[in-house]
């Protein structure tokens, strides 16, 4: 019989064997368990670090709309005036003025000899010493090198008669620097010209000595009997005696050290104008007004009043117009103010010379206009663009 036809035994059915459950395949991406390291020694296990707190973001500032504006490569700097600068400094200007006074000082030495040398030396030395002491007392830096004190002493000496005692010249320099300059705050703050203020002090303190003149030591006065002399202005005012123009130009006359030669003073003054160290409007208006007003009086009565050319070259007008009226500190800073200053000084000078008790008035004319300088600056100030008066 075939196996297919063979009957299978019957009986109770036997349980089928169970299939073993299949284990899942390990996931390669799953984290592998880290085996714990056995504790070694007695070292304690460090505590776990706390989780870091999230940092709050700072609010970003708002963008400035001005960042979109055009910005030049070079930043603009706003500052107060002056906005125009030059290579000239205070010492440069001052020592140039001293050099411009050299021709007048040389002519004074030629005509008056050692009297002029002594007076100039003493006045300059006293001015420098007073400047040094005043700076030490005020706790300021030494300013002897800027030349301002030397100019004051030299100008004062050129306004003094050669016969004045040397101690009086030193006293005038001390007053000019200590009172005329440092009492007001130093260079740049004085109201009046220091040299003229020193001469005014000597004029008030020693009137006789300040009006005593000597003749130059030249052959023109070799046969003149007498020690004292008179200035050309004094001769005309009190004796109606004129002086030749050639002597006024060369300086072979009696008078102060700076009145000796009008040509020497004029040469130094023109040098200052060429170098632009002096405001040309002041001497032009000063001399022009003296010529104009003096000429008007001369046309009215030629026998009583001097001619305008004599008015220009006699006395200390040239020295005052170029070296004293043009002082940068005590003269107006505006162009219109410079014209007013010069015309006013010229008018006052003519009135003092013709109607005053003294034959000369350059010192008083300039000092009076110095007093008006702040007022002139105030009312001649240029109008600012867009300015509206209240």
C-alpha positions as CSV (number, residue, x, y, z in Angstrom):
1,X,0.0,0.0,0.0
2,X,1.1,3.4,-0.6
3,X,1.9,5.9,2.1
4,X,-0.8,8.2,0.9
5,X,-3.4,5.6,1.6
6,X,-2.1,4.6,5.0
7,X,-4.5,5.8,7.7
8,X,-3.2,8.1,10.3
9,X,-3.7,7.0,13.9
10,X,-6.5,8.5,15.7
11,X,-6.4,9.6,19.3
12,X,-6.1,12.7,21.3
13,X,-4.5,15.5,19.4
14,X,-1.0,16.5,20.7
15,X,-0.2,20.2,21.2
16,X,1.7,21.9,18.5
17,X,5.1,23.2,19.4
18,X,5.2,27.0,19.9
19,X,7.4,29.1,17.7
20,X,10.1,31.1,19.5
21,X,9.5,34.9,19.5
22,X,11.8,36.8,17.3
23,X,14.0,39.5,18.9
24,X,14.0,42.9,17.2
25,X,17.2,44.0,15.5
26,X,19.2,46.6,17.4
27,X,18.8,50.2,16.1
28,X,22.2,51.7,15.1
29,X,21.0,55.2,15.9
30,X,19.9,54.4,19.4
31,X,22.2,55.7,22.2
32,X,24.4,53.1,23.7
33,X,24.1,52.7,27.4
34,X,27.1,54.1,29.2
35,X,28.5,51.7,31.7
36,X,28.8,53.2,35.1
37,X,32.4,53.6,36.3
38,X,33.0,52.0,39.6
39,X,33.8,54.4,42.4
40,X,37.5,54.4,43.1
41,X,38.9,55.6,46.3
42,X,37.1,57.8,48.8
43,X,36.6,60.8,46.4
44,X,32.9,62.0,46.5
45,X,31.0,62.3,43.3
46,X,30.8,66.0,42.2
47,X,27.3,67.4,42.1
48,X,25.7,67.9,38.7
49,X,25.9,71.4,37.3
50,X,22.6,73.3,37.1
51,X,21.3,74.0,33.7
52,X,22.3,77.4,32.3
53,X,19.5,80.0,32.3
54,X,18.6,81.5,29.0
55,X,20.1,84.9,28.3
56,X,17.6,87.7,27.6
57,X,18.4,89.5,24.4
58,X,19.0,93.3,24.7
59,X,16.6,95.5,22.8
60,X,18.3,96.9,19.7
61,X,18.4,100.7,19.6
62,X,16.3,102.4,16.9
63,X,18.1,103.6,13.9
64,X,18.9,107.3,13.7
65,X,17.4,108.8,10.6
66,X,20.3,111.2,10.4
67,X,22.5,108.3,9.4
68,X,21.0,108.5,5.9
69,X,22.2,112.1,5.5
70,X,25.4,113.0,3.7
71,X,28.5,112.9,5.8
72,X,31.7,114.6,4.5
73,X,35.0,113.0,4.8
74,X,36.3,115.7,7.0
75,X,34.2,116.6,10.0
76,X,33.3,120.2,10.5
77,X,34.4,121.8,13.8
78,X,32.4,124.8,15.2
79,X,34.5,127.2,17.2
80,X,34.6,130.9,18.1
81,X,36.5,133.5,16.1
82,X,39.1,134.2,14.8
83,X,38.6,131.8,11.9
84,X,41.5,133.1,9.8
85,X,44.9,132.3,11.1
86,X,48.3,133.5,9.9
87,X,51.9,132.6,10.7
88,X,52.3,136.0,12.5
89,X,52.3,135.7,16.3
90,X,52.3,138.3,19.0
91,X,56.2,138.3,19.4
92,X,56.6,138.5,15.6
93,X,54.4,141.6,15.4
94,X,55.9,143.2,18.5
95,X,59.5,142.8,17.5
96,X,58.7,144.1,14.0
97,X,57.3,147.2,15.6
98,X,60.5,147.6,17.6
99,X,62.4,147.3,14.3
100,X,60.2,149.9,12.7
101,X,61.0,152.3,15.6
102,X,64.8,151.8,15.1
103,X,65.2,154.7,12.5
104,X,63.6,157.2,14.9
105,X,65.7,155.9,17.8
106,X,68.9,156.2,15.7
107,X,68.1,159.7,14.7
108,X,67.5,160.6,18.4
109,X,71.0,159.3,19.2
110,X,72.6,161.2,16.4
111,X,71.0,164.5,17.5
112,X,71.1,164.1,21.3
113,X,74.0,161.7,21.9
114,X,74.3,159.9,25.2
115,X,71.3,161.6,26.6
116,X,69.1,159.6,24.2
117,X,71.1,156.4,24.8
118,X,70.6,156.7,28.5
119,X,66.9,157.6,28.4
120,X,66.1,154.7,25.9
121,X,68.1,152.2,27.9
122,X,66.7,153.1,31.3
123,X,63.1,153.2,30.1
124,X,63.3,149.8,28.3
125,X,65.1,148.2,31.2
126,X,62.6,149.5,33.8
127,X,59.7,148.3,31.6
128,X,61.2,144.8,31.3
129,X,61.9,144.6,35.0
130,X,58.4,145.7,35.9
131,X,56.9,143.2,33.5
132,X,58.9,140.4,35.1
133,X,57.9,141.4,38.7
134,X,54.2,141.9,37.7
135,X,54.1,138.4,36.1
136,X,55.6,136.8,39.2
137,X,53.2,138.6,41.5
138,X,50.2,137.6,39.4
139,X,51.4,134.0,38.9
140,X,51.5,134.4,35.2
141,X,54.0,133.0,32.7
142,X,57.0,135.0,31.7
143,X,56.1,137.4,28.8
144,X,59.4,139.2,28.4
145,X,60.0,137.5,25.1
146,X,56.8,138.8,23.4
147,X,58.3,142.3,23.0
148,X,55.2,144.2,24.4
149,X,57.1,145.6,27.4
150,X,60.1,146.6,25.3
151,X,57.8,148.5,22.9
152,X,56.2,150.3,25.9
153,X,59.6,151.4,27.2
154,X,60.9,152.5,23.8
155,X,57.8,154.5,22.9
156,X,57.8,156.2,26.3
157,X,61.4,157.2,25.9
158,X,60.7,158.7,22.4
159,X,58.0,160.9,23.9
160,X,60.2,162.3,26.6
161,X,62.5,165.4,26.5
162,X,66.2,164.4,26.4
163,X,67.0,166.5,29.5
164,X,64.5,164.6,31.7
165,X,66.3,162.9,34.7
166,X,66.8,159.2,34.1
167,X,65.0,158.2,37.3
168,X,61.9,160.0,36.1
169,X,61.9,158.0,32.9
170,X,62.2,154.8,34.9
171,X,59.3,155.9,37.1
172,X,57.2,156.5,34.0
173,X,58.0,153.0,32.6
174,X,57.0,151.4,36.0
175,X,53.7,153.3,36.0
176,X,53.1,152.4,32.3
177,X,53.6,148.6,32.8
178,X,52.2,148.2,36.3
179,X,49.2,150.5,36.2
180,X,48.6,151.1,32.4
181,X,48.9,147.4,31.5
182,X,48.7,144.8,34.4
183,X,46.2,146.6,36.5
184,X,43.7,146.0,33.7
185,X,44.7,142.4,33.3
186,X,47.8,142.4,31.1
187,X,48.3,142.3,27.4
188,X,45.1,142.6,25.5
189,X,43.0,143.9,28.3
190,X,44.3,147.4,28.8
191,X,42.0,150.3,27.9
192,X,44.6,153.0,27.3
193,X,47.9,153.0,25.5
194,X,50.4,152.1,28.3
195,X,53.2,154.3,27.0
196,X,50.9,157.4,26.7
197,X,49.5,156.7,30.1
198,X,53.0,156.7,31.5
199,X,53.8,160.0,29.8
200,X,50.5,161.5,31.2
201,X,51.6,160.5,34.6
202,X,54.9,162.2,34.2
203,X,53.3,165.3,32.7
204,X,51.0,165.6,35.7
205,X,53.8,164.9,38.2
206,X,56.7,166.9,36.8
207,X,55.2,169.5,34.5
208,X,58.3,171.8,34.5
209,X,60.8,169.0,33.7
210,X,58.4,167.6,31.0
211,X,58.3,171.0,29.2
212,X,62.1,171.7,29.4
213,X,63.8,171.1,26.0
214,X,67.3,171.1,24.8
215,X,68.9,171.9,21.4
216,X,70.3,169.1,19.3
217,X,74.1,168.9,19.4
218,X,74.6,170.0,15.8
219,X,76.4,172.8,14.1
220,X,73.1,174.6,13.5
221,X,72.8,175.4,17.3
222,X,76.5,175.6,18.0
223,X,76.4,179.4,18.4
224,X,73.1,179.5,20.3
225,X,73.4,181.0,23.8
226,X,71.3,179.2,26.4
227,X,70.6,175.7,27.6
228,X,66.9,175.4,27.2
229,X,65.1,175.4,23.8
230,X,61.6,175.4,22.4
231,X,59.8,173.1,20.1
232,X,58.5,174.3,16.7
233,X,54.9,174.2,18.0
234,X,55.8,176.2,21.1
235,X,57.7,178.8,19.0
236,X,54.7,179.4,16.8
237,X,52.1,179.3,19.5
238,X,53.8,181.7,21.9
239,X,56.1,183.8,19.6
240,X,54.5,183.3,16.1
241,X,57.9,182.1,14.8
242,X,57.7,179.4,12.1
243,X,60.2,176.6,11.3
244,X,61.4,175.6,7.9
245,X,60.0,172.3,6.5
246,X,63.4,170.8,5.8
247,X,64.3,171.0,9.5
248,X,61.0,169.4,10.4
249,X,61.7,166.5,8.0
250,X,65.3,165.9,9.1
251,X,64.7,166.5,12.8
252,X,67.3,169.1,13.5
253,X,65.0,170.9,15.9
254,X,64.3,170.9,19.6
255,X,61.7,168.6,21.1
256,X,61.3,165.1,22.4
257,X,63.4,162.2,21.2
258,X,60.7,161.0,18.8
259,X,60.0,164.4,17.3
260,X,63.5,164.7,15.8
261,X,62.9,163.4,12.3
262,X,59.5,163.1,10.7
263,X,61.1,161.2,7.8
264,X,62.5,158.5,10.1
265,X,59.2,158.0,11.8
266,X,57.4,158.0,8.5
267,X,59.7,155.3,7.1
268,X,59.0,153.0,10.1
269,X,55.2,153.7,9.8
270,X,55.1,152.8,6.1
271,X,56.9,149.6,6.9
272,X,54.2,148.7,9.4
273,X,51.5,149.4,6.8
274,X,53.2,147.3,4.1
275,X,53.5,144.4,6.5
276,X,49.9,145.0,7.6
277,X,50.8,145.2,11.2
278,X,48.9,148.5,11.5
279,X,45.4,149.5,10.3
280,X,46.0,152.0,7.5
281,X,42.7,153.7,8.0
282,X,43.7,155.1,11.4
283,X,46.8,157.0,10.3
284,X,45.2,158.1,7.1
285,X,42.1,159.5,8.8
286,X,44.2,161.0,11.6
287,X,46.6,162.8,9.4
288,X,43.9,163.7,6.9
289,X,41.6,165.2,9.5
290,X,44.5,167.3,11.0
291,X,45.3,168.6,7.5
292,X,41.7,169.3,6.8
293,X,40.7,171.0,10.0
294,X,44.0,172.8,10.4
295,X,43.7,174.0,6.8
296,X,40.3,175.4,7.5
297,X,41.5,177.5,10.4
298,X,44.6,178.6,8.4
299,X,42.3,179.8,5.6
300,X,40.3,181.8,8.1
301,X,43.3,183.6,9.6
302,X,46.8,182.7,8.2
303,X,48.5,185.1,10.6
304,X,47.1,183.5,13.7
305,X,47.0,179.8,12.8
306,X,49.8,177.6,11.3
307,X,49.5,176.1,7.8
308,X,48.3,172.5,7.6
309,X,51.7,171.2,6.3
310,X,53.4,172.5,9.4
311,X,50.7,170.9,11.5
312,X,51.5,167.5,10.0
313,X,55.3,167.4,10.4
314,X,55.7,169.4,13.7
315,X,55.4,167.7,17.1
316,X,54.7,164.1,17.7
317,X,51.9,163.6,15.2
318,X,53.8,161.2,13.0
319,X,54.9,159.1,15.9
320,X,51.4,159.1,17.5
321,X,49.5,158.4,14.2
322,X,51.6,155.4,13.1
323,X,52.7,153.8,16.4
324,X,50.3,154.8,19.2
325,X,46.9,155.3,17.6
326,X,47.3,152.0,15.7
327,X,47.7,150.0,18.9
328,X,45.7,146.8,18.3
329,X,44.3,146.6,21.8
330,X,43.2,150.2,22.3
331,X,41.9,151.0,18.8
332,X,38.6,150.0,17.1
333,X,38.4,146.6,15.4
334,X,35.9,147.6,12.7
335,X,36.7,149.5,9.5
336,X,34.1,152.2,10.2
337,X,35.3,152.5,13.7
338,X,38.9,153.0,12.5
339,X,37.7,156.0,10.4
340,X,35.8,157.5,13.3
341,X,38.7,157.0,15.7
342,X,41.2,158.7,13.4
343,X,38.9,161.6,12.5
344,X,38.0,162.2,16.2
345,X,41.7,162.2,17.2
346,X,42.6,164.6,14.5
347,X,39.8,167.0,15.4
348,X,40.7,166.9,19.1
349,X,44.4,167.5,18.3
350,X,43.7,170.6,16.2
351,X,41.5,172.1,18.9
352,X,44.1,171.4,21.7
353,X,47.0,172.8,19.6
354,X,45.1,176.0,18.7
355,X,43.1,176.7,21.8
356,X,44.7,174.6,24.6
357,X,47.2,175.8,27.2
358,X,49.9,173.4,25.8
359,X,51.3,173.6,22.3
360,X,51.0,169.8,21.7
361,X,48.0,167.6,22.2
362,X,48.7,164.2,20.5
363,X,48.9,162.4,23.8
364,X,45.5,163.7,25.1
365,X,43.8,163.2,21.7
366,X,44.7,159.5,21.5
367,X,43.9,158.8,25.2
368,X,40.5,160.4,24.8
369,X,39.7,158.3,21.8
370,X,41.0,155.2,23.6
371,X,38.2,155.9,26.1
372,X,35.6,155.9,23.3
373,X,36.9,152.7,21.6
374,X,34.5,150.3,23.3
375,X,31.6,152.5,22.4
376,X,32.8,152.8,18.8
377,X,33.1,149.0,18.6
378,X,29.6,148.6,19.9
379,X,27.9,150.9,17.4
380,X,30.0,150.0,14.4
381,X,29.7,146.3,14.7
382,X,28.6,144.8,11.3
383,X,25.0,143.4,11.3
384,X,24.8,139.7,11.4
385,X,22.9,138.0,8.5
386,X,19.3,137.5,9.6
387,X,19.6,139.6,12.7
388,X,16.5,141.5,13.7
389,X,16.7,144.4,16.1
390,X,14.4,144.1,19.1
